[in-house]
Amino acid sequence: MTSRPFGSLDWARRTPGVPDLLDQIRQASIADAPELPKSFFTRLAAAGFGRIRVPVAEGGLGGDVLDLLDAFVAIAAADSNLAQSWRTHVLATERHVKSPAGPLRDRWISRVAAGAIIGGGWTEADGSGPDVFTTRLSTASGSPTLTGRKFYSTGSRYADWLEYSAVDDDGDLVIAALRTGAPGVTLLDDWTGFGQRATASGTTVLDDAPVDPDDIAPFDTQHLGTPGWQQLMLLGVLVGIGEATRAAAEELVSLIDRAHGGSPILVLEGYGRISALVASARASLGEIGRLTEIAHQAIIAGADDAEELADDAVNAVFQAQAVMVEQIIEAADRLMALPAQLDDVAETQELRSALRLDRFWRNAQTLSTHNPVLHRLRAIADREIYAIDRIAEPADREVAVAQAIADGIRPLTVVRLDAALVARLTADRADLDRVSAAFRDREPVLLQLDERPGARFDAAVAIATLLHRLPTAWFAIGTSDLGDTGHPYNLARRIASLEQLSAGRTAWVLDDGTTEDDDERDRIRVVQQLLRSWPQESIAADAGAPHFAQTESIRRIGADGAYPTAGPLNVPSSPQHLPVFGSSRRFGDVHRYVDLLVRQDGAWVLPHADAAGHALAHAQQVSDIDALLRIAASLPAAEAVAPQTLRERLRLPAPALYELPGASARFERGGETEAS
């Protein structure tokens, strides 16, 4: 089976002599030799492969990105080493094709159009990054010379010209080029990689190698979307390996058919899986090629959205890489497994060795280590979630994450009601009617009712009174001195009861501004553990169920410390899993307990984003009805009337509480109390 071309040029099939050349390359690749004949490169160059992207008016073939990918995959299917050895040439040509008109562009385009092959190297093995290099371009001798060492030099031994990244005397990054045979250039054949061994990827040593000043360009002459192009060519090689894998599987089936009068069904199923994997990977390559061509046209035209389109194409390449690498490796792995479906072990080994089936898997694995998928997955997340174009430095990501949090915050109005005002509202129906009417159809608020020492005021009772008159509002019990709240079991039961009455519209706020001590930490821990000790989902939703609850999920919390408590609570847990908990106390592991920090200025902030610009709420103290009515009048109209849990409104995940060491099931499954 022959794959259809991506583009209309169809260079690999229509160019005279190329189909025969690719067949010769394919036959030679079975030997898996560590060196490729130079004639393969010169004949491909003579057939125009190296100038596919050069415009016709400038001596090229005028192909688009899809035409290039089609030709590149065809070469990779014949021999993946050969295709990868052209990668530097393709990337360099693409940079010059996209460059604005001028002497530098004319100089290089004319060389490529004349058949020159470009190699070189960028990577260094001394810890330098993509924008930091130790290779130096110096003019100390009066004319530019290059000194340095490049770790990867893919294709250099087959090239006519070499280009390298370097730092000049002013500390600026540059791209410098020279001829392959220039003095001071040593190409070492020291590549000992697991696969792709014939790519001429050894080390280059540069020792005061002279450079023509006209062949020096600023580093920023790289075009938009360069990272995508760098990976795109590797994906082209991978798809070529996939095409060769499928062809080898087809040949394997043919050999088995001739030897046995047919192939086992598992062999045919294996071939089908290989074909499907390769077809999917090829389709992905075609799609990212299409997006890359759209970006290219925008860059050439100087379109306003060129940068955005280039970023889209780069992101699409990274997304495709995450899937395609796995697809091609699986296809190659399945190819090696096909002969094992035969009963004859000797025949299995003979088929594997005669066709060199292991080379496809080995080469695909090696390619997968170039710009590892893990880095690309991070880059995808950085771009799509935090609007970072590349993998960011930790400090840059922290800034971006903080900004993303701030952008996602919809502030909540929090009103702290004076105890006397609450007493008036609960006692005077007319005043409660006025307040209820004022807040009706307005954006809901959170009303915090504070319990203060000696005030003889039970916030839970007051909230229960107000709930039905303010059906979309949220409520918080505010506590300061935990010693006045009684045993943690009592506080947890009050909060849990409100959670059931309000359908998850409540919070607990511990606001005293002091530093937490061990006893208070134990109290908080016990309250939160109790609040989740009887999961609400354990209750039977069907009134006809044989049992009230699936009691095996009801837990003893087994708390020790200052407040030993067995539990469980005798009230089911919150509809929001745990009531929202806000605190002014800064714990060392605050995120384990606290949803929101309450600052001295009244702002409610996320524990990991304690900054003025990231407040989820600002509390206002109110002591009279008129002030409360003014707040209601200032609120926007409600977008929705259906009540939400407070966690839903604030988009807060429940804290990651871990079971205490003494926790255990309260009831054994099948026990007498299960139906109680």
C-alpha positions in Angstrom: 0.0 0.0 0.0 1.3 3.5 -0.9 0.3 6.5 1.2 -1.2 9.4 -0.6 0.9 12.5 -0.8 0.2 15.5 1.5 0.8 18.2 -1.2 0.4 18.5 -4.9 4.0 18.5 -5.9 4.5 14.8 -5.2 8.3 15.2 -5.6 9.1 11.6 -4.4 6.9 10.0 -7.1 7.0 12.4 -10.0 10.6 13.5 -10.1 12.6 11.3 -12.7 15.0 8.9 -11.0 13.8 9.6 -7.4 11.6 6.5 -7.0 14.5 4.3 -8.1 16.9 6.2 -5.8 14.6 5.8 -2.8 14.3 2.1 -3.6 18.1 1.8 -3.6 18.2 3.7 -0.3 15.6 1.4 1.2 17.5 -1.7 0.2 20.8 -0.3 1.6 19.0 0.6 4.9 18.5 -3.0 5.8 22.2 -3.3 6.4 21.8 -0.7 9.1 25.3 0.5 8.4 26.9 3.3 10.7 27.7 5.4 7.6 25.6 6.5 4.6 27.0 6.8 1.1 27.6 10.5 0.2 26.1 9.7 -3.2 22.7 9.4 -1.6 22.9 13.1 -0.5 24.3 14.4 -3.8 21.7 12.6 -5.8 18.8 13.8 -3.6 20.2 17.4 -3.9 20.5 17.0 -7.7 16.9 15.9 -7.8 15.9 19.1 -6.0 15.0 17.9 -2.6 17.1 20.6 -0.9 15.4 23.4 -2.8 11.8 22.3 -2.5 10.9 25.3 -0.4 12.8 27.8 -2.5 10.4 29.9 -4.8 10.4 28.9 -8.4 11.5 32.5 -9.4 14.7 32.0 -7.3 15.6 28.6 -8.7 13.6 26.3 -6.4 10.6 24.0 -6.8 8.2 26.3 -5.0 6.7 23.6 -2.8 4.6 24.4 0.3 5.1 22.9 3.8 2.9 19.8 2.8 5.1 19.2 -0.2 8.2 19.3 1.9 6.7 16.9 4.5 5.6 14.5 1.8 9.1 14.4 0.4 10.7 14.2 3.8 8.6 11.3 4.9 9.3 9.4 1.7 13.0 9.7 2.4 12.6 8.7 6.0 10.6 5.7 5.0 13.5 4.7 2.8 16.1 5.4 5.6 15.3 7.4 8.7 19.0 8.3 9.2 19.2 9.9 5.8 16.1 12.1 6.4 17.3 13.2 9.8 20.7 14.1 8.3 18.8 16.7 6.2 17.1 18.3 9.2 19.6 21.1 9.7 19.5 21.9 6.0 15.7 22.1 6.1 15.6 24.3 9.1 18.3 26.7 7.7 16.6 26.9 4.4 13.3 27.7 6.1 14.9 30.5 8.0 16.3 32.1 4.8 13.1 31.6 2.8 11.2 33.5 5.5 13.8 36.3 5.8 13.2 39.7 4.3 14.8 40.6 1.0 18.4 41.6 1.3 22.0 40.5 0.7 22.0 37.8 3.4 18.9 36.1 2.0 20.0 36.4 -1.6 23.4 34.9 -0.7 21.9 31.8 0.9 19.0 31.3 -1.3 21.3 31.2 -4.3 23.5 28.6 -2.6 20.6 26.4 -1.8 19.1 26.8 -5.3 22.5 25.7 -6.7 22.3 22.4 -4.7 24.4 23.2 -1.6 23.6 21.2 1.5 23.7 22.9 4.9 24.8 21.1 8.1 26.1 22.4 11.4 25.4 22.2 15.1 23.8 24.2 18.0 23.7 21.9 21.0 26.5 22.0 23.5 27.3 19.4 26.3 28.4 21.8 29.0 25.1 22.8 30.4 24.3 25.6 28.0 20.7 26.1 27.0 18.9 27.0 23.8 19.8 30.7 24.2 23.1 30.4 26.0 26.3 29.1 24.2 30.0 28.8 25.0 31.0 28.8 21.4 32.7 32.2 20.7 32.8 34.3 17.6 35.9 36.5 18.1 37.5 39.3 16.1 40.6 39.4 18.3 42.8 38.4 15.3 41.3 41.1 13.1 38.8 38.9 11.3 36.0 36.7 12.7 36.9 33.2 13.9 34.8 30.5 15.7 36.1 28.6 18.7 34.0 26.0 20.6 32.6 22.5 20.7 29.2 21.3 19.5 27.8 18.1 20.8 25.3 17.2 18.0 26.4 17.9 14.4 23.7 16.0 12.5 24.4 15.7 8.8 27.6 17.7 8.9 29.9 15.2 7.3 27.5 15.1 4.3 27.1 18.9 4.0 28.8 21.6 2.0 28.2 24.4 4.5 28.1 24.4 8.3 26.3 27.0 10.5 26.7 27.3 14.3 25.2 29.3 17.1 27.7 31.4 19.0 28.3 34.5 21.2 30.2 37.4 19.7 32.6 39.9 21.4 29.7 42.1 22.5 27.9 39.2 24.2 25.3 39.0 21.5 24.0 35.7 20.1 24.8 35.1 16.4 24.6 32.5 13.7 27.9 32.0 11.9 28.4 29.8 8.8 31.5 28.5 7.0 32.4 25.8 4.5 32.8 22.2 5.7 36.5 22.0 4.8 37.4 25.3 6.4 40.6 25.3 8.5 40.0 24.8 12.2 36.9 22.6 11.7 37.2 19.0 12.9 34.2 16.7 12.6 34.5 13.7 14.9 32.7 10.4 14.3 32.0 9.8 18.0 28.2 9.4 18.0 27.4 6.2 20.0 23.7 6.6 20.2 21.3 3.6 20.7 19.7 4.3 17.3 19.9 6.6 14.3 23.6 5.8 14.1 24.2 7.0 10.5 23.1 10.6 10.9 26.6 12.0 11.2 25.7 13.3 14.6 29.2 13.4 16.1 31.0 16.2 17.8 32.3 19.3 16.0 35.5 21.0 17.3 36.0 24.6 16.2 39.5 26.0 16.7 39.8 29.6 15.4 37.9 28.6 12.3 37.7 31.6 10.0 34.3 33.0 9.1 33.3 35.4 6.3 31.7 38.5 7.9 28.9 38.2 5.3 28.0 34.8 6.6 27.2 36.1 10.1 23.6 36.8 11.1 21.9 37.9 14.3 20.4 35.1 16.3 16.9 36.7 16.0 16.8 36.1 12.3 15.1 32.8 13.3 11.5 33.0 12.2 8.3 32.8 14.2 7.5 29.2 14.9 11.1 27.9 14.9 10.5 25.5 17.8 7.6 23.9 16.0 9.7 23.5 12.9 12.5 21.9 14.8 10.1 19.2 16.2 8.1 19.0 13.0 11.0 17.5 11.1 11.6 14.9 13.8 7.9 14.0 13.6 8.4 13.6 9.8 11.2 11.2 10.5 9.0 9.3 12.9 6.2 9.0 10.4 8.7 7.8 7.9 9.8 5.1 10.3 6.1 4.3 10.7 5.7 3.9 6.9 8.7 1.7 6.8 7.4 -0.3 9.7 4.1 -0.9 7.9 5.9 -1.8 4.7 8.1 -4.3 6.6 5.0 -5.8 8.2 3.4 -6.2 4.8 6.6 -7.9 3.5 6.6 -10.1 6.6 3.0 -11.2 6.0 3.9 -12.0 2.4 6.9 -14.1 3.5 4.7 -16.0 6.0 1.9 -16.5 3.4 4.4 -18.0 0.9 5.9 -20.3 3.5 2.7 -21.5 5.1 0.0 -20.9 2.6 -1.4 -18.1 4.7 -0.7 -16.1 7.9 -2.2 -16.8 11.3 -5.1 -14.5 12.2 -3.1 -12.9 15.0 -0.4 -11.9 12.4 -3.1 -10.2 10.3 -4.6 -8.5 13.3 -1.2 -7.3 14.2 -0.6 -5.9 10.7 -4.0 -4.1 10.9 -3.0 -2.5 14.2 0.3 -1.3 12.8 -1.4 0.1 9.7 -4.0 1.9 11.8 -1.3 3.4 14.1 0.8 4.7 11.2 -2.2 6.1 9.3 -3.3 8.0 12.4 0.2 9.4 12.9 0.5 10.4 9.2 -2.9 12.1 9.4 -1.7 14.1 12.4 1.4 15.1 10.6 -0.7 16.3 7.6 -2.8 18.5 9.9 0.1 20.1 11.7 1.7 20.6 8.3 -1.4 22.4 7.2 -1.4 24.7 10.2 2.3 25.3 9.7 1.7 26.4 6.1 -1.0 28.8 7.2 1.4 30.3 9.7 4.1 30.5 7.0 1.9 32.4 4.6 1.0 34.8 7.4 4.7 35.4 8.2 5.6 36.0 4.6 2.6 38.4 4.2 3.5 40.2 7.4 0.0 39.6 8.7 -1.1 41.0 12.0 -2.0 37.6 13.3 1.3 35.9 12.1 2.7 35.5 15.6 -0.6 34.0 16.9 -0.8 31.6 14.0 2.8 30.5 14.4 2.2 29.9 18.1 -0.9 27.8 17.2 1.2 25.7 14.9 3.9 25.2 17.4 1.4 24.1 20.0 -0.2 21.7 17.5 3.2 20.2 16.8 3.8 19.6 20.5 0.4 18.1 21.0 0.9 15.8 18.0 4.3 14.7 19.3 2.8 13.5 22.6 0.6 11.1 20.7 2.7 10.3 17.6 5.7 9.1 19.5 3.7 6.5 21.3 1.9 5.4 18.1 5.1 4.8 16.1 6.9 3.1 19.0 3.9 0.8 19.5 3.8 0.1 15.7 7.5 -0.8 15.7 7.1 -2.9 18.9 4.2 -4.9 17.3 6.2 -5.5 14.2 8.9 -7.3 16.2 6.2 -9.3 18.0 4.5 -10.5 14.7 7.0 -13.4 14.0 6.4 -14.7 17.5 2.9 -15.8 16.4 4.6 -18.6 14.5 5.2 -21.9 16.2 8.7 -22.3 14.9 11.2 -20.4 17.1 14.0 -20.7 14.6 11.8 -19.3 11.8 10.8 -16.5 14.1 14.4 -15.5 14.7 15.3 -15.8 11.1 12.5 -13.5 10.0 13.5 -10.9 12.6 17.2 -10.9 11.7 16.7 -11.1 7.9 14.5 -8.0 7.8 16.3 -6.2 10.7 13.0 -5.6 12.3 14.5 -4.2 15.5 15.9 -1.1 13.7 12.5 0.5 13.5 11.8 0.3 17.2 15.4 1.3 18.1 15.4 4.4 15.8 11.9 5.5 16.9 13.0 5.2 20.6 16.1 7.3 19.8 14.1 10.0 18.1 11.7 10.2 21.0 14.5 11.4 23.3 15.0 14.5 21.1 13.2 17.3 22.9 11.4 14.8 25.2 7.7 14.6 25.2 7.6 15.5 28.9 9.0 19.0 28.1 6.4 19.4 25.3 3.5 18.5 27.6 4.7 21.2 30.0 5.0 23.7 27.2 1.4 22.9 26.1 0.1 23.4 29.6 2.2 26.6 30.0 0.7 28.1 26.8 -2.9 27.0 27.1 -3.4 27.6 30.8 -0.9 30.4 31.7 -0.2 32.0 28.3 3.5 31.3 28.4 4.9 30.5 25.0 7.8 28.3 26.1 8.6 26.3 29.2 9.1 29.0 31.7 11.6 29.6 34.5 10.1 28.8 37.9 9.8 32.4 38.9 8.1 33.3 35.6 5.6 30.4 36.0 4.8 31.6 39.5 4.0 35.0 38.2 1.8 33.5 35.4 0.1 31.2 37.8 -0.7 34.0 40.2 -2.1 36.1 37.3 -4.2 33.2 36.2 -5.6 32.8 39.7 -6.4 36.6 39.8 -8.0 36.5 36.4 -10.2 33.6 37.5 -11.5 35.3 40.6 -15.0 36.7 40.8 -15.0 38.7 44.1 -17.6 37.8 46.7 -19.3 40.4 48.9 -18.9 39.5 52.6 -20.9 41.3 55.2 -20.2 40.9 58.9 -23.4 41.5 60.8 -23.3 42.9 64.3 -24.9 40.6 66.9 -27.4 43.3 67.9 -28.5 43.7 64.2 -29.0 40.0 63.8 -31.1 39.9 67.0 -33.2 42.7 65.6 -33.7 40.9 62.2 -34.7 37.6 63.8 -37.1 39.3 66.2 -38.7 41.9 63.9 -40.5 40.4 60.9 -41.0 43.8 59.2 -37.3 44.5 59.2 -36.5 41.0 57.9 -39.0 41.5 55.1 -37.3 44.7 54.1 -33.9 43.1 54.0 -35.2 40.0 52.3 -36.8 42.1 49.5 -33.7 44.3 49.1 -31.5 41.3 48.5 -34.0 39.4 46.3 -32.7 39.1 42.6 -29.4 40.6 43.5 -26.0 39.0 43.3 -25.8 36.8 46.5 -23.7 37.8 49.4 -22.1 36.0 52.3 -23.4 37.0 55.7 -20.9 36.3 58.5 -22.4 36.1 62.0 -19.7 36.3 64.7 -19.8 34.6 68.1 -18.0 36.7 70.7 -17.1 35.6 74.2 -19.8 36.5 76.8 -22.3 37.7 74.1 -24.6 34.7 74.7 -25.2 34.7 70.9 -25.6 31.4 69.0 -24.8 32.1 65.4 -26.0 28.7 64.2 -29.5 29.4 65.6 -29.6 32.8 64.0 -28.4 31.5 60.6 -31.1 28.8 60.7 -33.7 31.5 61.2 -32.4 33.6 58.2 -31.8 30.8 55.8 -35.3 30.5 54.3 -35.7 34.3 53.9 -32.4 34.7 52.1 -32.5 31.5 49.9 -29.4 32.3 47.7 -27.2 33.9 50.3 -24.3 32.2 52.0 -23.6 32.2 55.7 -20.5 31.9 57.9 -20.2 31.2 61.6 -17.4 33.5 62.8 -15.5 32.3 65.9 -12.6 33.9 67.7 -11.8 32.1 70.9 -12.1 28.4 70.3 -12.3 27.8 74.0 -15.7 29.4 74.1 -17.2 27.1 71.4 -17.2 24.1 73.6 -16.0 20.6 72.7 -15.1 20.3 69.0 -17.8 17.7 68.6 -20.4 20.3 69.6 -19.0 22.9 67.1 -18.8 20.3 64.3 -22.5 19.2 65.0 -23.7 22.8 64.8 -21.8 23.4 61.5 -23.0 20.1 60.0 -26.6 20.8 60.9 -26.4 24.2 59.1 -24.9 22.5 56.1 -27.8 20.2 55.8 -30.4 23.0 56.3 -28.7 25.3 53.8 -27.7 22.6 51.2 -24.0 23.6 51.5 -24.2 27.3 51.8 -22.2 27.8 54.9 -18.6 28.4 56.1 -16.7 28.5 59.3 -14.4 31.4 59.9 -11.8 31.4 62.7 -10.7 35.0 63.0 -8.6 36.1 65.9 -5.3 37.0 64.2 -3.2 34.9 66.7 -0.7 32.2 66.2 -2.1 28.7 66.4 -1.0 26.5 69.3 -1.1 22.7 69.5 -4.4 22.6 71.4 -6.1 24.8 68.8 -4.7 22.8 66.0 -6.1 19.7 67.5 -9.5 21.3 67.9 -9.5 22.3 64.2 -8.4 18.9 63.2 -11.1 17.2 65.2 -13.8 19.5 63.8 -12.8 18.9 60.2 -12.4 15.1 60.6 -15.8 14.9 62.3 -17.4 16.9 59.5 -16.5 14.2 57.0 -17.0 11.2 59.2 -20.5 10.3 57.9 -20.3 10.7 54.1 -23.6 12.0 52.8 -23.4 9.7 49.7 -23.7 6.7 52.1 -27.4 7.6 52.7 -29.8 5.6 50.6 -31.4 7.8 48.0 -34.2 5.3 47.4 -36.9 5.3 50.1 -37.5 1.7 49.4 -33.9 0.7 50.1 -33.5 -2.1 52.7 -31.1 0.1 54.7 -31.0 3.7 55.7 -27.3 3.9 54.9 -24.3 1.9 53.7 -22.7 2.1 57.1 -19.3 0.7 56.2 -18.2 4.1 55.0 -19.1 5.8 58.3 -15.8 6.3 60.1 -14.5 6.6 63.6 -12.0 9.4 63.3 -9.8 8.1 66.2 -8.5 11.5 67.2 -5.9 11.8 69.9 -4.1 14.9 71.3 -5.9 17.6 73.3 -9.4 16.4 72.3 -9.5 12.6 72.1 -12.6 11.8 70.0 -13.9 8.6 68.6 -16.7 9.8 66.5 -18.4 9.6 64.1 -20.6 12.7 64.0 -24.3 12.0 64.2 -25.1 14.3 61.2 -24.2 13.4 57.6 -21.4 15.3 55.9 -21.7 18.5 53.9 -23.1 18.6 50.4 -19.9 20.5 49.6 -17.8 17.6 51.1 -16.4 20.0 53.7 -17.7 23.4 54.7 -15.5 26.2 53.6 -13.0 27.1 56.3 -11.4 30.5 56.6 -8.8 31.4 59.2 -6.6 34.4 60.1 -4.1 31.9 61.5 -1.0 31.0 59.4 -0.2 27.4 59.8 3.0 25.8 58.5 0.9 23.4 56.4 -2.0 25.8 55.9 -3.3 24.3 52.7 -4.0 21.1 54.5 -6.7 22.7 56.6 -7.6 26.1 55.3 -9.5 27.1 52.2 -9.1 30.9 52.7 -6.9 33.1 54.7 -8.5 36.1 56.4 -6.2 39.1 56.4 -6.2 42.0 58.8 -7.6 44.3 56.1 -10.7 42.0 55.8 -9.7 40.4 52.6 -10.2 36.7 52.0 -7.3 35.2 49.9 -6.2 31.8 48.8 -3.5 30.4 51.1 -0.9 30.3 48.3 -1.8 33.7 46.8 -1.8 36.0 49.8 -1.5 39.2 47.7 -3.7 42.3 47.5 -4.6 41.6 43.9 -5.9 38.1 44.5 -8.7 38.7 47.1 -11.7 36.5 46.8 -13.7 38.7 49.1 -13.5 41.8 51.3 -15.5 41.8 54.5 -17.6 44.8 55.5 -18.7 45.4 59.1 -22.4 46.4 59.3 -24.3 47.3 62.5 -27.6 48.9 61.2 -30.3 48.0 58.7 -29.8 51.1 56.6 -26.2 50.2 55.9 -27.3 46.7 55.0 -29.9 48.0 52.6 -27.3 50.3 50.9 -25.1 47.3 50.3 -28.0 45.4 48.8 -28.8 48.4 46.5 -25.1 48.5 45.3 -25.1 44.8 44.2 -25.6 43.9 40.5 -28.6 42.0 39.4 -28.3 38.2 39.9 -27.1 36.2 36.9 -28.8 33.0 38.2 -31.4 32.4 40.9 -30.4 28.8 41.6 -28.5 28.5 44.9 -24.9 27.2 44.8 -22.8 25.7 47.5 -20.1 28.1 48.7 -17.4 25.9 47.3 -19.0 26.0 43.9 -19.3 29.8 44.0 -15.6 30.2 45.1 -14.4 27.4 42.8 -12.5 25.8 45.7 -11.4 22.2 45.9 -11.9 20.6 49.3 -8.7 20.5 51.5 -6.7 17.3 51.2 -7.4 15.9 54.7 -5.7 12.6 55.5 -7.2 10.0 57.8 -5.9 10.1 61.3 -3.8 7.1 62.4 -6.6 5.8 64.6 -9.4 6.0 62.1 -11.4 2.9 61.4 -14.8 1.8 60.2 -17.6 2.6 62.7 -19.8 -0.4 61.7 -18.8 -3.6 60.2 -20.6 -4.6 57.0 -23.6 -6.7 57.7 -23.7 -5.8 61.4 -26.9 -5.4 63.4 -26.8 -1.6 63.1 -26.6 -1.4 59.3 -30.3 -1.2 59.0 -30.7 1.3 61.8 
